[in-house]
Amino acid sequence: MQDKRATPRREIARTAQIELGDGTALDCTLSDVSQTGARIAIENAATIPDEFVLVLRDDLRKRCRTIRRADNSLGVMFVAPPLPAG
């Protein structure tokens, strides 16, 4: 099967957080990442909104749009340049 992604992804196992916009942050794990998107492992992926902020570390945040959803994972694309911290 041919990979049709715009940029190559690299496998990773890094803890991150999903900010839901109401002050709630949920722990998740990045499974792979590229310049344009990522695969995120998280329990109950169905409860995550279609758009959210992914906090990779204190000084790196990405606005994400869900493009694929499974039981315990999300495929997301980054929809904006990195957001400022805080």
N, C-alpha and C positions, 0 to 999 in steps of 0.2 A: 504494500500500500504506500502510495506516495504522500509525503508530508506537504501540505499546501499552505503552511503557515508563512507569513510574510518575513519573519525573522526566526532564526533557529532558537530553540529552547534548550536550556541546560537543566539537568536534574539537580535538585537541591533538597535539603531537609532542614528548613529553617522555620522557627517559630515566629509568628506574626500575630496581629490582632485585626479584627474587623470592627470598625466603628459603625454603629447603626444610626447615628444621628440624634439619638435621644439621650446621649451620655453613656450608653451601654457599649462595652467593648468585649468581644468574644475572642478567645484564643483559637488559633488555627495553625496549620502547618502548610508551608509552601512546598509543593511536590516538584514543580518545575517552573522556570521563569524565563522570559525573554524581554526584549525591549518593548514589546507591544502587549504582553499579557502574561498570565500565569495559570497554573492549576493549583487549587487550594483544597486541602483536606480539612473537613469540619463536620462534626456531627450535626444531623438534622439540617442539611443544606437547604431543604425546602423552606425553612423559616427565614433565610437570609434575603433581604430585599434585592431587587434587580440592580440597584446602584448603591454603592457604599464606598467608604474610604478604607483602604488597606494600609495599616501602619506597619512598615517593615522594620523600622527602628525609630528612635526618638526624632531624628532629623530627616526622615524619608517617609513620605506618605503619598499614596497613589489613589486617585479617584478611579473606581472600577465599574464596569458594566458586566453583568452576568450574561454569558453567551451559551453556556452549557451547564446543565444541572443534573446531578445524580444523587443517590441517597446520601452519600457522605463526601461529596466533592463538588467543586464548582470550577468551571472554566471561565476565566474573565479576560476582558481586554481593558487596557488602560485607556481612559478617554480624555485625559488632560495631562499637561505637564505636572511634574511633582508638586505637591502642595507644601506650603511652608509648615514648619513644625508648630505644634501647639494649637 
